[in-house]
């Protein structure tokens, strides 16, 4: 089997070795078809400019979000600013736990 270094123990006693079972499914795989499909999409000129347009729009919203956050904090007193920035990690953890079902690990 793969990964056992060529040693075949046929004692059947289960001496601590795990056997690996591999099943090959015949037919076309999704990975092969999706990669060729993506290659065709990126080579067409209409899809190429649409991809760049989506990248520019995403970057705009990312930068606009950061700027709105900075401008909102600009007019706060220092004590309120420090409380908001210090509690940001706790709010992210709580909302991630409830909204995304993310579990806390130690």
Secondary structure, 3 states (H helix, E strand, C coil): CCCCCCCCCCCCCCCCCCCCCCCCCCCCCHHHHHHHHHHHHHHCHHHHHHHHHHHHHHHHHHHHHHHHHHHHHHCCCHHHHHHHHHHHHHHHHHHHHHHCCCCCCC
